[in-house]
Amino acid sequence: MASTHTIDAVPPSVEADLHAETATTAEHGSGGLPQFQFEHWAGQIGYLLILFVVLYLLVSKVFAPRLRKVMDERADTISTAVATARQVQAEAAEQAALAQAEVAKARADARSMAAAAKARVTEDANARQAAEEAIVNARIAEAEASIGKTRDAAMANVSTIASDTTAAMVERLTGKAATAAELAAVKGAA
């Protein structure tokens, strides 16, 4: 089954009302935006001037002074910080110079103390060396004296030892004892 819809015709009274409304709208304005119509410009210019004056007063009396105050405070803070930094830098440079002078003085003092200590140690070492050399020389002299005495004593006994040795050798070789004259001859030769 196919259904067919029929379009009902618009009654003539409704159609007349629609035309009347359209005609009324056309009579009220030419269409477009009211801002561009010359009859409204005087009011718009008035409001524009009032808003401009209000905004100008707000900016010039409220916002600009606050911004100027903030910028001035910021500039003062920066200049104070820069001045303080320069002052601290100058003090640091002065303290560094004093520290360098103290270090140089301390180095000079240390060098002089080291030289004095070295000289003192050298003197002490030389004095100890001289004392030890004196002791060693005394011992050497004692040893030489002792050696001389021992040598003299040995030399005194050499003739006796030589005669005893000669007597023992003669007796062994010949089988007879050496005579006193032979022994005296050996002592005289020694």
C-alpha positions, 0 to 999 in steps of 0.5 A: 500500500502506498500512502500519499500525502497531500499538502494542505493549502495555506488558508488565505488569512494566514498568508495575508498575515505573513505579508503584513509582517514582512511589510512592517519589518521593511518599513522600520529599517533599511536593514543592516547594523544600527552602528552604521546608521548616521542617526545613531552616531551622535550617541555613540560618539558621546559614549565613546568620549565618556569612556575615553575620558574615564579610561584616560583618568584611570590610566593616568591617575591610578595605573601609571603612578602605580607602575611608575612607583614599582619601576622606581622601586625596582630601579632603586633596588637594582642600584642599591644591589649594584652599589652593595656588590661593588662595595663588597667586591672592593672589600674582598679585593682589599682583604685579598691584598691583605691576605697576600701580604700576610702570606708573603710575610709568613713565607718570608718568616718561614724562610728565615726560620728555616735558614736559622734552623738550618744554620743551628743544625749545621753548627750543632752537627759541626760541633758534634763532628768536631767532638767526635773527631777529637774523641776518635783522634784521642783514641787513635793516639791511645791506640798508637801509644799502646801499639808502640808500647807493645812493639817496644815490648815485643822488640825487647823480647825479640832477641830473647825469642831469637836466641831461644829459637836459634837454640831450639833450631841448632839443637834440632838440627845438630842434636847438640845444645847451642853454646852461650857464645853462639847464643850471644852472637845471635842476640847481637845480630838481632 
